[in-house]
Amino acid sequence: MTLGALFRTKAVDRLTQEAGDNLHGLKRTLTGLDLTMLGIGAVIGTGIFASIGTATAGNADRPGAGPAIILSFILTAVACIFCALCYAEFAAMIPVAGSAYTYAYATLGEMVAWIIGWDLIIEYAVGNIAVAISWSGYFNDVLAYFGHPIPAWLRTDLRTALHTPEIRDAAPHLFGMPIIFNLPAVAIMALVTWVLVIGVKESARVNNVIVGLKLLILALFIWVGWSAVHLENFKPFFPGGFAGVQAGAAIIFFSFIGFDAVSTAAEETRNPKRDIPIGIIGSLLICTVVYVAVAAVLVGVIPWTELGIADPLAKALTFIHADRAAAVLSFGAVIAMTAVLLVFQLGQPRIFFSMSRDGLLPKLFAKVHPRYRTPHVTTIWTGLFVAFFAAFASLDEIIELTNIGTLFAFVLVCAGIMILRHTDPRRPRPFKTPWIPLLPVWLLVLWFVPRMVFQVQDWGSRFEYVVVSAIALTGTTFSLISLSSRLRGRTLPEMVQTEFALAGIACCVWLMRGLPTITWWRFVGWLALGLVIYTLYGYRHSRLVDRVVSLPKSLNLIAPAAFTAAFVAWAALPDHPTLRLALPIAILLALSCYAFHVTQRRAA
């Protein structure tokens, strides 16, 4: 078995050449302003309108940040800036559709690229399910303000409705089964999909209008609430200590998801080497300023202990008797969700497009509309996927899965920058992640973190502290080498100038540790399923091989049997949540190894 075949890379020159192919390429229409507005449209959405409340107030399982939520926003923004700089360097150097998938293909190898492409489905498609569900709730709030709420059986997820007798009984029945689904979520996904099929430039124009209105809505909240701020509400500033700040940062990380979606439109940008960095970093900085201002007004208007609700901004305005402004804010939340849906739905089909163009998915996914020059097939399929699950799924588990998938993608992008700096240091880089020695930061981490390894009881926290300590030790080494080279007048090695990428990895690990264990198991299960698809199809059809290897006949029997066994194992162990996921994962991984082994033998 030749494991090296799994890590074959695609040359950067080949990637950019294929992007310029008129037959398979996309239409370049977007400017730096369009990309900045796309980034703002993706970032400002569910997080600032919903998760800021629970991050501030906390719950029984985690402490609240309280007024220190302002610091949580700043710390999370710093972590995202590290990752954003890495995205900007990649996007300017490899201006091709596909985002982290394309970057991994050029640096980490084909299998890792497939894994990250499969993982990005969690960020974009699965994340959009959560946004569509939230959009439905805010849309109903607007209708309720005018006295026309949507019936509960047409806006509630299936699990909640079946456990709520009044909703279940009020729903119409067909053959004895209640008809329950989230109609507004399905409707908005149909509309967004139609807009994206028409054309990305038209989509960008719609997004620019939405972003402008959304910023005006948040400015209204700041303006109305500013006069009602009471300094007493900021005391105590750290009610949950640093643990509350960390927990708050882990939750409001959802508020920053989206800036990386700008890089998926690189192939449709007029001057990607200049405009992609502007779009990514510009949108992130603007959103951070807006978030800090909103958070400061929010905790100054209303006691932080009363913010553990789904619509904290609207409640804050109601608290100061600004009811009309609260209604306008709810309408603004609907606009914000629409912008997020638009940008995320723009990103996912283009990742499928890139994977299909590389042969890892069927050619159908690489089809471009002859008139609109958009990947209409993948856009429609993604819309159907999101609409179906948004009609029935619940919100909580989807948000956790979205978070871990996004953080994992960020880790791989940061690692990719370090690898490419080492393997291809002479490649022209129109934008480079800046080099600033972080030696004081690394030394501070090494002073406090290693001793904590022996103070915690659970192995998850120990593993986190060991990884962060190892990263800090590597960063310290890089700083010392670079400073020594600078003092001696020598050229700095490219590898040691990647301390920002190291910091991005450390920050992502710190945030990922805050997620529940069951979320980790679900994430590994999703990756195991993707690995099976890669070994059964993508590995054999990759454009990096000379010929397509036919599927061995033994797999025609073994593959269905393995999927059946995995499903039976999952269904038969409802009382053992860890084993219920671990056993199917082991079966899928074994199938992947066997498929790769027999395919390698046939290719030889």
N, C-alpha and C positions, 0 to 999 in steps of 0.2 A: 504494500500500500504506500503510495507516494503522497505524503501529506503536503509536500510543496505545491502540488496542483491546486490545493484549496486556497493558497495565498498568492496566486498569480495576480499581478497588478496590471492596470491599464495605463499606458504612458500618458502623461499630461498632454503631450503634443497630439496624440491620437484623439483624446477627448475634445480638445478645442477644434480640431479639424472636422470631427463629426458634427460639432455644433454649428459649423459654418456651412454644412451641406444643405443646399437649398431644398433637396428632396425630403430630407428627414428633419430639417431644422424648423424652429418656430419663428414667428414674425417679431422683429425687434421694434418696439414702439414706446417703451417705458423710459422715463427720465428720472433723474435723481429725486425730484420733487414727488413724482408718482411713487417711487420706492419708499421714501420717507413716510408718505401718507399711508401706504400699504402697511408699513411696520407699525405705525400708530394705530391703524385700524385693527391690526391683529392683537396688539398688546393691551390696549385699554378696552376692557370688556368685562367678563364675568368676575375677575378678581376684585377690581376696585368697587364694583357695585354689590358684591355679595360676600366674598371670602374675607374682606377686611374686617367685617363684624366679628366673626368667630375667631379670627386671629387675635383681635384685640381683647375679647372677653374670655376666651378659653373655654374649656369644658371639664368634665369629670376626669378625662384621660390626660389632659395636658394643661399647663398654666397659661394664663393669658398674658399678652405683652403689655396691656394697659396703654397708657400714653406713650410708652417706649416703642409702640408700633411704628413710630416715625423712624427710630433707629433700625428696626427690622427691615423697613423699606430700603433704607440706605445700604445696609449690609447685603441684602439680596441684590440690589442694583450693582454693587461692586462685584459680586460674584458673576452676574450676568454680563458685565462689561468685559471681564476677562475672557469669557466665552465669545462675546460679540466680536472682540478684536481678532480672535482666531477665525471665526466665520468670515470676517471681512477680508483677512489675508487670503483665505482659500477662494472666496468668491471672486476676488480681483484677479487671482492667478489662474483660476479654472472657471471662467464665466460660462458654465454649462448648467442646464436644468438638472435638478436632482439633489441639491443641498448636500447634507452630510453623507448621503449614499455615494454621490460622485466623488467626494473628497476621500472617503474610505477606500474606494476602488483604486484611487491613484496612489495610496500610501500603505494601507493595511492589508490589502488583498481582497480577492473576489468573495470569499466566504464571509469575511467580516463586513464587506460592502453589502452583501445580501442581508446579513443579520441586521445591519443598521437600517437598510431600506425597509425591511419587515417591521423593525421597531418603530420607524417613523409613522407607520400606519396608526400606532397608538397615539402619537402626538397630534396628528392632523385629523384622521378620520374618526378615531375613537374620541379624541378630544372634542371634535365637532358634535358628537352625539350629546355630550354634556352641555355644550353651549346651546344646542337646539332645544334641549329640555328646559334650560334656564330661560331662554328667549320666550318659550311658551308661557312660563309663569309670569314674567313681567308683562307680556302682552295681555294676559288675562287681567292683571292689575289695572292696566289702562282702561280696558273695556269695563271693568267693575266700577271705576271712578265715574263713568258715564251711565252706569246702571244697567249694563248689558254683559254680565259675566258669562263665560263659556261653561256649560254643564261640566261637572267634575269628571264624569266618565269619558269626556272628550279631551281631557288635559292632564290625566293622572297616569303614572306608570302602572303596569299590570300588577306587579307584586303588591304595591301599596293599596291599589283598588280592591284586590281580592281579599285583603285583610281589613278592609273598611266596609262594614255591612251597608251603611247608608249609600256609599258610592256604588257598590255591587248591586244593590237592590234597585237603585234608580236607573241603571243602565238597561237599554233594550236587550232582549235575549233572542238568540237564534239557535234553535235546536237545544234549548236549555242552557246554552252558554252565554254569559254576558258579553256584550260588545264593548270593549274598553280599549282605547288607544289615545295617543297624544296627537290630536289633529293639527293644532297650530305648529308643532314641531315638524310634522310631515309637510305641511303647506309651505313653510319658510324654506325648507330644504329643496323643494321642487322649484321655487322661485329663484333661489341662488344658483342652482344647477343650470337653469335656463339662461340666466344672465352670463354665466361663465362659458357656456357653449357658444354664445353669440360672438364673444371676443374679449381678450384680456384688456385691450385698450378701453373698450366700453366699460368693462368691469372696473378698471382703475378710475375712470371718471365718476362712476357711481360711488366708489369707495371714497374719493376725495370729498364729495359732497357730504357723505355720511360722517367722515372724520371731522370736518368743519363743524357740523351741527353738534357732534358729540363733545368736542372741546368747549363749545359755547354752553352746553348743559352743565359741564363740570365747573366752568367759570361762574355760572349762575349759582351753583351750590356754594362756592367759595365766597362770592359776593354777598349772598343772603346770610350765610352763616357767620361771616367774619365779625359782624357787629354784635353777635350773641355769644362770642367766645368768652369764657370765664377762666381765669388763670387757676382758680381753685381745682378745676377738673384735671389739671396736670399733676396733682399731688395725690399720692406718691407717683413719681415718674416711672419707677421700676417695681411695680407691685408683685410681679412674678420672678424678679431677679433676672439673671442672664439666661436661665432656662426658659423663661417666658419670652425673651427676645428671640432665642433660637427657635422655639416652637412657632412663634409668630412669623419668623422668616421662612420657615418650612411651608407654612400654609399660604402666605401671600406670594410665594414663588409662582403660583398660578397666575398672578397678576402680570408677570413678566413673560410668560410663554407667548411666543409669536414673532419676536424680532427676527428669529432665524428663518421665518417664512419668506423674508425678502430675498434670500439667496436662491430660493427655488425658481425665481423669475429671472435669473441671470441671463438666460438664453433669449429672453424677450426684452432686454435692456439695450438701449442705443449705445451707451458707452459703459459697459459693465465694470471695467477696471477702475473707473472713477466714481460711478454712481452707486455701485453696490456698497462700498464702505460708507459712503455718505448716508445711504438709506438705512443701513443697519445701526450704525452708531448714533446718527442723528435722531432716529425714532426712539432709541433707548434713552438717550439723555432727556429728550422732551417729556417722555412718559414718566421718568423718575421725578422731574421737577413737579409735574402735575400731581403725582401720587403723594409726594411729601406735603404739598400744599393742602390737598384734600384731607389727608390723615390728620394734619395739625388742626384744621377747622373742625373735623369730626369729633375728635376727643376733647376739644375745647368747648363744644356746644352741649354735649350730652355726657353724663357719667359713663365711663368705659364699661362698667359692669352691666349696662343695659343694652349692649350692642351685639349680643350673641343671637342674632336673627338673620334672616335671609336678605332683608332690605334695609341695612343700617343707615344708608344715606337718606332714604325717604323718611325713616323714623326720626332721624335727627332734625329734619325740617319740620316734621309734624310736632316734635317736642317743643319747638319754639313757635308753634302755631302758624307756620308758613305752609298751609295746606295746599294752596294753589301751586306753589313752587315744588312741593312734594309730588304733585301729579305730573308736572312738567318733567321732573327728574325721572319718574317711572317711564315716561315716554322716551327720555334720553337713554335709559337702560336698554329699551327695545332697539334703539338705533345702534347702540354700542354692540349688542349681541349680533346684529345684522352684519356689521363691519367685520367682526371676528369670523363669523361663518363664511363670509365672502373670501377673506384672505386664506383661511385654512383650507377651504374647499378649492382654492386656486393652487395651493401647494401640493396636496396629495396626488392629484392626477399627473402632475409633472414628474413626480418621483416614479410612479408606475411607468410613465412615458420613457424615462431614462433607463429603467430596468428592462423594459421590453426592447428598447433599441440595442441593449447589450446582449440580448438573447436569453436573459434570465427569466423572462415572462413571455408568453406567446406574442406573436407579431401583431395580433389584434389590438393589443394595448398601446402600440406605437403609432396607430393610425392618426393622421392629422386631417381635420375637416378641409375639404378642397376650397371652400369659400372663406371660412372664418380663420383658418390656419391655427386652430386650437385642438388639443388632444380630446376630442369630443367623446370618444368611446370610454376612456378612463374617467372623464368627468361625469358621465351619466352613470357608470357603474358605481363610482364613489358616492354619488348622490343617492342612489338606491340603497346602498349599504347603510349610510348614515340615517336616512329617513326610516328604514325598517326598524333599526334598533332604537332610534329616538322615539318611535311610536310606542315601545313597550318597556324599555330599560329604565332602571332607577339611577339616580344621580351619583350617590356617594362612592360606590365601587369604581365607577368609570373615572371619576376625578383622580383617585389615588393611582390607578393604572396609567393615566395620562401623565401624571407627574414623574413617575419612575422611568417611563419610556423616554421622556424629554431629557431628563438628567443623564440618562445613559448615552443618548445621542451627543450631548454636550461633552461628556468625558471622551468619547471617541474622536470628536473633532479636535479637541485640545491635544490628544495624543497624536493625531495625524499631523498636526503642525510640527511637533517635535521630530517625528520620524522623517518627514519630508525635508526639514532643515538639515538633517543628518545625511540622508541618502541623495539629495539633489540640492546642495548648498548654492550652486552657481545659477540656478534658474532665476530669471528676472521676476521680481516681485513688485508689482506696481504699488502695493500697499503691504507694509510689514508690521506685524505686531511689535510695538515699541519695546526697546530694551531699557528697563530701569531696574537696577539691582534691588532686590527685596530682602537683603540680608537682615536688617533689623526685624522684619516680620518673621522670617524663618527662625531666627534665634529666639524670638519670643515664643513661638510655637514649640520649639524644642525644650524650652525651659518649663513650660506648663503641661504639655500633653503627655509625654512619656510616663510621668509619674501617675497619671490618671488610669493607665492601663491596669494597674494593680489595685485601684480603688473601686472599680466597677465590678458587678457580679455577672452580668450577662455577656456571652461571647460576642454578640453582635456589636456592642459598644467597644469591647476590647479590640475587635478586628478594625473598627473605624479608627480608633486611636493609633493602632499600629500602622495603618495605611497612611494616615495624615502625618505621622512622625517620619515615616520613610520618605514621603514627598518633601517634607521640610528639610530633611537631611540632604536629599538630592538638590533642593533649591539652594541650600547653604553652600554645597560644593560648587554649583554653577556660579554663584555670586563671587566666591573666592577666586575661582579660575578667571572669571571675566575681569575682576578688579585687578588681579595680578597681571593679566595680559595688558590691560590698559596702562598700568603704571610702567610697564617695561616697553611700551610703545609697539606691542605686537598686535597683529590682526586678531580680532575676537572670533573664536569658532562659532559657527551659526547655532550649533546645538545649545551652547550655554546662554544664548540670548533668548531662550524660550521660557523664562521664569513666569511670565504672565500665563502661559499655557499650563504650567505646573500649578499655579495658584487656582486656575479655573477647575482643574481636576480635583484639587483638595476641597474647594468650596462645594462642588457637586456631590462628592462623597459625604461631606458634612450634612448636606440637605437630604440625601437619599437615606441616611441612617434614621431619619425621623419618621419613615414610613412603616406601616405595620408589616409583620413577618408574612402574613397571608398575601400581601401585595407582591412581595418578592417572589413567592412561589407561583403566583399567577403570571408574573412577568417571565419567569424562567419557562413556564409551560408554553407561553405564546412564542418565545424564541425557539423552543424545541419543535413546535409545529412548523414554524417557518423553515427550520433546518431540514425537515423531512421534504418539504416542497422543493427546496434547493437541490437536494441530492437526487430526487426523483426526476426533476425537470431542468432546473436552471444550470446545474453543473454539466449536463449532457449537451445543452443547446447554446452554451456560452459562445460568443463571437471570438473569444480568445483561443478556441480550439479549431483545428483544421477541418474536422468533420463532426457531424452529429452522431453520437453513439446511441444505438438502439437500446431500448429498455430490456434488460434480461427477463426471460419468461418467468423465472422463479419469483420475481417481484410482483407479477400479476396476481399471484396467490398470496404471497407473504404480506404485501402492503395492506390489502383489505382486512386480512386477519389481524394485523397489528393494530390498525385503527379500531377494529371491533373490540379487541381486548382492552385497549386504552379506554374506550367509552364504557365498557362494562365495569372496569376497575373504578372509574370515576363515579358511576351511578351506584355501585354496590357499597361505597364507604361514606355515606353522608355524615356519619357521626365522628369521622376521623379526618378533619379538614386538611391536615398536613399530608397524611398518607394518601388521601383522596387525590391529591395533586402530584405527589412524588412518584407514585407507581405509574400513572400514565406518562409522566415525563420520562421515566426510565425506559418505558416501552418505545416511545417515539425516538429517543436518542439511540437505542439499539437498532431500530429500523434504519435510521440515518447512516449509522456506521456500516451496516450490512449493505445498504444500497450503494454507498460509495465504494465499498470493497469489490462488489461484483461488477460494478461499472468500470472500475479501474482494470480489472482482469480482462473484460471484454475489449476495452480500448487498447490494451497491450497486444 
